[in-house]
């Protein structure tokens, strides 16, 4: 069998594997704990903030943007104020070193000159504090690639598991209270089989966690019942 035939055969086999495997490699769990009733009036919106410093890296900043974009589109979209716009408008009270760590610090913050007025001006009802990350927790397999006068290719099999765990604390700036928590835990195993050509079968856990968390947050915020 020449190299071209090997490539065609290998690609066909890998595509068949993809069809079998890709739908069964991701599991997810979404939960919420409600502390108080919620709801939105006309003109009110939310802002999504990073709760801890490790969310400052590029990947996690993109996750926060993903959640905001998902909440802000569709038939049930909510108004989402960009966090940079919110932080600049409230400077310096929502900078990482000065932002309140708990809702019990909200009354003192709101009593500062101009803070309550600026929040009303921006129409912010809820601050959603997002925490979490995506980690590679396991992996294995082996892969070897070689090239020669007659062509080259890769042979082997590798896999890895990623866990995406995120939690959103929802603060109600109207009642100065903790509305509750929404969490999304997504686990997925990716595969890299290679018969001449490696074709990755990726479990996109972070994207799944983004969409699941955004959908649950929309339901949580607009409803005063457990979801």
C-alpha contacts under 8 A as a table, 3 or more apart, distances in Angstrom:
res1	aa1	res2	aa2	distance
1	X	5	X	6.13
1	X	6	X	6.56
2	X	5	X	5.48
2	X	6	X	6.32
3	X	6	X	4.96
3	X	7	X	6.15
3	X	150	X	7.49
3	X	151	X	6.60
4	X	7	X	5.11
4	X	8	X	6.34
5	X	8	X	5.11
5	X	9	X	6.07
6	X	9	X	5.12
6	X	10	X	5.90
6	X	196	X	7.14
7	X	10	X	5.14
7	X	11	X	6.02
7	X	195	X	7.98
7	X	196	X	6.23
7	X	197	X	6.96
8	X	11	X	5.24
8	X	12	X	6.14
9	X	12	X	5.22
9	X	13	X	6.26
10	X	13	X	5.21
10	X	14	X	6.19
10	X	194	X	7.77
10	X	195	X	5.05
10	X	196	X	6.23
10	X	197	X	6.85
11	X	14	X	5.14
11	X	15	X	6.08
11	X	195	X	7.62
11	X	197	X	6.97
12	X	15	X	5.22
12	X	16	X	6.27
13	X	16	X	5.12
13	X	17	X	6.31
14	X	17	X	4.93
14	X	18	X	6.13
14	X	193	X	7.07
14	X	194	X	7.59
14	X	195	X	7.67
14	X	199	X	6.75
15	X	18	X	4.94
15	X	19	X	6.33
16	X	19	X	5.20
16	X	20	X	6.53
17	X	20	X	5.18
17	X	21	X	6.00
18	X	21	X	5.24
18	X	22	X	5.49
18	X	201	X	6.27
19	X	22	X	6.12
19	X	23	X	7.44
20	X	23	X	6.94
20	X	24	X	7.79
21	X	24	X	5.59
21	X	25	X	6.54
21	X	201	X	7.90
22	X	25	X	5.82
22	X	201	X	6.40
22	X	202	X	7.50
22	X	203	X	7.26
23	X	26	X	7.37
25	X	188	X	5.31
25	X	189	X	5.31
25	X	190	X	7.13
25	X	203	X	6.37
26	X	186	X	7.04
26	X	187	X	5.70
26	X	188	X	4.15
26	X	189	X	6.69
26	X	203	X	6.24
26	X	205	X	7.02
27	X	186	X	5.72
27	X	187	X	5.35
27	X	188	X	6.29
28	X	184	X	7.18
28	X	185	X	5.61
28	X	186	X	4.19
28	X	187	X	6.31
28	X	209	X	7.72
29	X	184	X	5.79
29	X	185	X	5.20
29	X	186	X	6.40
30	X	182	X	7.47
30	X	183	X	5.65
30	X	184	X	4.43
30	X	185	X	6.41
30	X	212	X	6.97
30	X	213	X	7.17
30	X	216	X	7.59
31	X	182	X	5.81
31	X	183	X	5.32
31	X	184	X	6.59
32	X	180	X	7.33
32	X	181	X	5.46
32	X	182	X	4.22
32	X	183	X	6.17
32	X	220	X	7.94
32	X	226	X	7.68
32	X	227	X	7.17
33	X	180	X	5.42
33	X	181	X	5.14
33	X	182	X	6.51
33	X	226	X	7.75
34	X	37	X	7.57
34	X	179	X	6.19
34	X	180	X	4.35
34	X	181	X	6.50
34	X	226	X	6.54
35	X	178	X	6.48
35	X	179	X	5.02
35	X	180	X	4.76
36	X	177	X	7.92
36	X	178	X	7.05
36	X	179	X	4.75
36	X	180	X	6.78
36	X	224	X	7.79
37	X	179	X	6.68
37	X	223	X	7.69
37	X	224	X	4.60
37	X	225	X	7.25
38	X	172	X	7.92
38	X	179	X	6.77
38	X	220	X	7.42
38	X	221	X	5.48
38	X	222	X	6.31
38	X	223	X	6.07
38	X	224	X	4.95
39	X	221	X	5.59
39	X	222	X	4.42
39	X	223	X	5.81
39	X	224	X	6.46
40	X	44	X	6.02
40	X	45	X	7.38
40	X	125	X	7.46
40	X	221	X	7.26
40	X	222	X	5.97
41	X	44	X	5.62
43	X	123	X	6.29
44	X	79	X	7.16
44	X	123	X	4.83
44	X	124	X	5.78
44	X	125	X	5.75
45	X	78	X	6.54
45	X	79	X	4.66
45	X	80	X	5.67
45	X	81	X	6.87
45	X	123	X	5.88
45	X	124	X	4.99
45	X	125	X	5.66
45	X	126	X	6.85
46	X	78	X	7.68
46	X	79	X	6.42
46	X	80	X	5.07
46	X	81	X	6.12
46	X	124	X	5.35
46	X	125	X	5.86
46	X	126	X	4.76
46	X	127	X	5.81
46	X	128	X	7.14
47	X	80	X	5.65
47	X	81	X	5.12
47	X	82	X	6.43
47	X	83	X	5.84
47	X	86	X	7.34
47	X	124	X	6.91
47	X	126	X	6.58
47	X	127	X	5.13
47	X	128	X	6.14
48	X	64	X	7.13
48	X	68	X	6.89
48	X	80	X	7.74
48	X	81	X	7.87
48	X	82	X	7.53
48	X	83	X	6.04
48	X	127	X	6.03
48	X	128	X	4.71
48	X	129	X	6.06
48	X	130	X	6.87
49	X	64	X	7.68
49	X	83	X	6.16
49	X	127	X	7.07
49	X	128	X	6.03
49	X	129	X	4.91
49	X	130	X	5.96
50	X	53	X	7.41
50	X	55	X	6.01
50	X	56	X	7.59
50	X	64	X	7.55
50	X	129	X	5.73
50	X	130	X	5.11
50	X	131	X	6.34
51	X	55	X	7.53
51	X	129	X	5.09
51	X	130	X	5.35
51	X	131	X	5.33
52	X	55	X	5.96
52	X	56	X	8.00
52	X	131	X	6.38
53	X	56	X	5.70
53	X	96	X	7.56
54	X	57	X	6.51
55	X	60	X	5.12
55	X	61	X	6.32
55	X	131	X	7.23
55	X	132	X	7.61
55	X	133	X	7.68
56	X	60	X	6.63
56	X	61	X	6.13
57	X	60	X	5.71
57	X	61	X	6.18
58	X	61	X	5.09
58	X	62	X	6.24
59	X	62	X	5.20
59	X	63	X	6.48
60	X	63	X	4.80
60	X	64	X	6.37
60	X	133	X	6.96
61	X	64	X	5.20
61	X	65	X	6.33
62	X	65	X	4.96
62	X	66	X	6.02
63	X	66	X	4.86
63	X	67	X	6.30
63	X	206	X	7.55
63	X	210	X	6.71
64	X	67	X	5.24
64	X	68	X	6.28
64	X	130	X	7.47
65	X	68	X	5.07
65	X	69	X	6.05
66	X	69	X	5.16
66	X	70	X	6.11
66	X	210	X	6.30
67	X	70	X	5.14
67	X	71	X	6.16
67	X	210	X	5.35
67	X	211	X	6.81
67	X	213	X	7.21
67	X	214	X	5.35
68	X	71	X	5.21
68	X	72	X	6.08
68	X	80	X	6.43
68	X	214	X	7.48
69	X	72	X	5.07
69	X	73	X	6.45
70	X	73	X	5.65
70	X	74	X	7.92
70	X	210	X	7.81
70	X	211	X	6.54
70	X	214	X	5.92
70	X	215	X	7.68
71	X	74	X	7.90
71	X	77	X	5.61
71	X	78	X	5.91
71	X	79	X	7.93
71	X	80	X	7.37
71	X	214	X	5.38
71	X	215	X	6.94
71	X	217	X	7.77
71	X	218	X	6.46
72	X	77	X	4.68
72	X	78	X	5.11
72	X	79	X	5.84
72	X	80	X	5.93
73	X	76	X	7.31
73	X	77	X	4.73
73	X	78	X	7.41
74	X	77	X	5.15
76	X	218	X	7.50
77	X	218	X	7.59
78	X	218	X	7.14
81	X	85	X	7.10
81	X	86	X	6.83
81	X	122	X	7.93
81	X	124	X	7.73
82	X	85	X	5.36
82	X	86	X	6.40
83	X	86	X	4.95
83	X	87	X	6.00
84	X	87	X	5.14
84	X	88	X	6.05
85	X	88	X	5.26
85	X	89	X	6.14
86	X	89	X	5.16
86	X	90	X	6.21
86	X	122	X	7.80
87	X	90	X	5.21
87	X	91	X	5.79
87	X	92	X	7.46
87	X	93	X	7.72
87	X	94	X	5.57
87	X	95	X	6.63
88	X	91	X	5.10
88	X	92	X	7.64
89	X	118	X	7.12
90	X	93	X	5.77
90	X	94	X	6.40
90	X	115	X	6.65
90	X	118	X	6.99
90	X	119	X	7.86
91	X	94	X	6.40
91	X	95	X	6.92
92	X	95	X	5.58
92	X	98	X	7.01
93	X	98	X	5.52
93	X	99	X	5.52
93	X	109	X	7.67
94	X	97	X	7.92
94	X	98	X	5.98
94	X	99	X	4.26
94	X	100	X	7.54
95	X	98	X	5.38
95	X	99	X	5.63
96	X	99	X	5.76
100	X	103	X	7.14
100	X	105	X	5.53
100	X	106	X	6.82
100	X	109	X	7.80
101	X	105	X	7.17
102	X	105	X	5.78
102	X	106	X	7.56
103	X	106	X	5.25
103	X	171	X	7.08
103	X	176	X	6.50
103	X	177	X	5.72
103	X	178	X	6.22
104	X	107	X	6.87
104	X	176	X	7.86
104	X	177	X	7.69
105	X	108	X	5.77
105	X	109	X	6.41
106	X	109	X	4.96
106	X	110	X	5.96
106	X	173	X	7.85
106	X	176	X	6.00
107	X	110	X	5.19
107	X	111	X	6.23
107	X	176	X	6.80
108	X	111	X	5.21
108	X	112	X	6.82
109	X	112	X	5.54
109	X	115	X	7.18
110	X	113	X	7.98
110	X	115	X	5.58
110	X	116	X	5.19
111	X	115	X	7.18
111	X	116	X	7.18
112	X	115	X	5.79
112	X	116	X	7.72
113	X	116	X	7.75
114	X	117	X	5.23
114	X	118	X	6.01
115	X	118	X	5.25
115	X	119	X	6.28
116	X	119	X	5.17
116	X	120	X	6.23
117	X	120	X	5.17
117	X	121	X	6.08
118	X	121	X	4.88
118	X	122	X	6.21
119	X	122	X	5.17
119	X	123	X	6.13
119	X	124	X	5.66
120	X	123	X	4.88
120	X	124	X	6.41
121	X	124	X	7.98
124	X	127	X	7.50
124	X	173	X	7.46
125	X	172	X	6.03
125	X	173	X	5.36
125	X	174	X	6.10
126	X	170	X	6.47
126	X	171	X	5.40
126	X	172	X	4.75
126	X	173	X	5.70
126	X	174	X	7.96
127	X	170	X	5.93
127	X	171	X	5.14
127	X	172	X	6.78
127	X	173	X	7.24
128	X	168	X	6.03
128	X	169	X	5.58
128	X	170	X	4.58
128	X	171	X	6.29
129	X	168	X	5.38
129	X	169	X	5.02
129	X	170	X	6.44
129	X	171	X	7.87
130	X	166	X	7.11
130	X	167	X	5.85
130	X	168	X	4.50
130	X	169	X	6.59
131	X	166	X	5.67
131	X	167	X	5.32
131	X	168	X	6.37
132	X	164	X	7.64
132	X	165	X	5.50
132	X	166	X	4.17
132	X	167	X	6.17
133	X	164	X	5.88
133	X	165	X	5.81
133	X	166	X	6.32
134	X	162	X	6.67
134	X	163	X	5.56
134	X	164	X	4.18
134	X	165	X	6.42
134	X	205	X	7.94
134	X	206	X	6.61
135	X	162	X	5.48
135	X	163	X	5.44
135	X	164	X	6.55
136	X	139	X	7.86
136	X	160	X	7.08
136	X	161	X	5.75
136	X	162	X	4.36
136	X	163	X	6.45
137	X	160	X	7.69
137	X	161	X	5.76
137	X	162	X	5.82
137	X	163	X	6.78
138	X	160	X	5.56
138	X	161	X	5.15
138	X	162	X	7.40
139	X	158	X	7.54
139	X	159	X	5.36
139	X	160	X	3.82
139	X	161	X	6.03
140	X	158	X	5.75
140	X	159	X	5.49
140	X	160	X	6.43
141	X	156	X	7.60
141	X	157	X	5.52
141	X	158	X	4.13
141	X	159	X	6.19
142	X	156	X	5.74
142	X	157	X	5.62
142	X	158	X	5.45
143	X	154	X	6.92
143	X	155	X	5.87
143	X	156	X	4.40
143	X	157	X	5.88
143	X	158	X	6.67
143	X	194	X	7.64
144	X	154	X	5.54
144	X	155	X	5.54
144	X	156	X	6.33
145	X	152	X	7.43
145	X	153	X	5.58
145	X	154	X	4.00
145	X	155	X	6.34
146	X	152	X	5.46
146	X	153	X	5.77
146	X	154	X	6.49
147	X	150	X	7.96
147	X	151	X	5.77
147	X	152	X	3.89
147	X	153	X	6.49
148	X	151	X	5.26
148	X	152	X	5.78
152	X	196	X	7.26
153	X	195	X	7.46
153	X	196	X	4.08
153	X	197	X	6.06
154	X	194	X	5.76
154	X	195	X	6.16
154	X	196	X	4.60
154	X	197	X	5.85
154	X	198	X	6.54
155	X	193	X	7.63
155	X	194	X	4.81
155	X	195	X	5.02
155	X	196	X	5.88
155	X	197	X	7.74
155	X	198	X	7.72
156	X	193	X	6.08
156	X	194	X	5.34
156	X	195	X	7.08
157	X	191	X	7.42
157	X	192	X	5.66
157	X	193	X	4.38
157	X	194	X	6.15
158	X	191	X	5.88
158	X	192	X	4.99
158	X	193	X	6.38
159	X	189	X	6.89
159	X	190	X	5.54
159	X	191	X	4.43
159	X	192	X	6.03
160	X	189	X	5.63
160	X	190	X	5.41
160	X	191	X	6.76
161	X	187	X	7.20
161	X	188	X	5.62
161	X	189	X	4.25
161	X	190	X	6.22
162	X	187	X	5.90
162	X	188	X	5.54
162	X	189	X	6.42
162	X	190	X	7.97
162	X	203	X	7.96
162	X	205	X	6.84
163	X	185	X	7.33
163	X	186	X	5.81
163	X	187	X	4.45
163	X	188	X	6.56
163	X	205	X	6.85
164	X	184	X	7.86
164	X	185	X	5.80
164	X	186	X	5.07
164	X	187	X	6.28
164	X	205	X	5.91
164	X	206	X	5.67
164	X	209	X	6.55
165	X	183	X	7.62
165	X	184	X	5.97
165	X	185	X	4.48
165	X	186	X	6.37
165	X	209	X	7.57
166	X	183	X	5.69
166	X	184	X	5.41
166	X	185	X	6.47
166	X	209	X	7.47
166	X	213	X	7.95
167	X	181	X	6.96
167	X	182	X	5.80
167	X	183	X	4.22
167	X	184	X	6.47
168	X	181	X	5.57
168	X	182	X	5.14
168	X	183	X	6.12
169	X	178	X	7.65
169	X	179	X	7.80
169	X	180	X	6.06
169	X	181	X	4.58
169	X	182	X	6.65
170	X	178	X	6.21
170	X	179	X	5.41
170	X	180	X	5.51
170	X	181	X	6.04
170	X	182	X	7.95
171	X	176	X	7.23
171	X	177	X	5.97
171	X	178	X	4.69
171	X	179	X	5.53
171	X	180	X	7.45
172	X	175	X	5.71
172	X	176	X	5.55
172	X	177	X	5.38
172	X	178	X	6.10
172	X	179	X	5.95
173	X	176	X	4.76
173	X	177	X	6.96
174	X	177	X	7.92
182	X	213	X	7.19
182	X	216	X	7.16
182	X	217	X	6.67
182	X	220	X	7.95
183	X	213	X	6.64
184	X	209	X	5.88
184	X	212	X	6.68
184	X	213	X	5.65
185	X	209	X	6.77
186	X	205	X	5.74
186	X	206	X	7.60
186	X	208	X	7.10
186	X	209	X	5.90
187	X	205	X	6.23
188	X	203	X	5.25
188	X	204	X	7.30
188	X	205	X	5.90
189	X	202	X	7.53
189	X	203	X	5.75
190	X	200	X	7.47
190	X	201	X	5.62
190	X	202	X	4.64
190	X	203	X	5.01
191	X	200	X	5.93
191	X	201	X	5.06
191	X	202	X	6.53
192	X	198	X	6.38
192	X	199	X	5.99
192	X	200	X	4.48
192	X	201	X	6.12
193	X	198	X	5.87
193	X	199	X	6.29
193	X	200	X	6.91
194	X	197	X	5.35
194	X	198	X	4.05
194	X	199	X	6.42
195	X	198	X	6.64
204	X	207	X	5.62
204	X	208	X	6.36
205	X	208	X	5.05
205	X	209	X	6.04
206	X	209	X	5.03
206	X	210	X	6.12
207	X	210	X	5.04
207	X	211	X	6.38
208	X	211	X	5.38
208	X	212	X	6.11
209	X	212	X	5.13
209	X	213	X	5.88
210	X	213	X	5.35
210	X	214	X	6.06
211	X	214	X	5.15
211	X	215	X	6.10
212	X	215	X	5.31
212	X	216	X	6.24
213	X	216	X	5.22
213	X	217	X	6.03
214	X	217	X	5.12
214	X	218	X	6.29
215	X	218	X	5.34
215	X	219	X	6.53
216	X	219	X	5.17
216	X	220	X	6.00
216	X	227	X	7.74
217	X	220	X	4.91
217	X	221	X	6.00
218	X	221	X	5.40
218	X	222	X	6.28
219	X	222	X	5.60
219	X	223	X	5.96
219	X	227	X	6.87
220	X	223	X	5.52
220	X	224	X	7.35
220	X	225	X	7.77
220	X	226	X	7.34
220	X	227	X	6.39
221	X	224	X	7.55
223	X	226	X	7.76
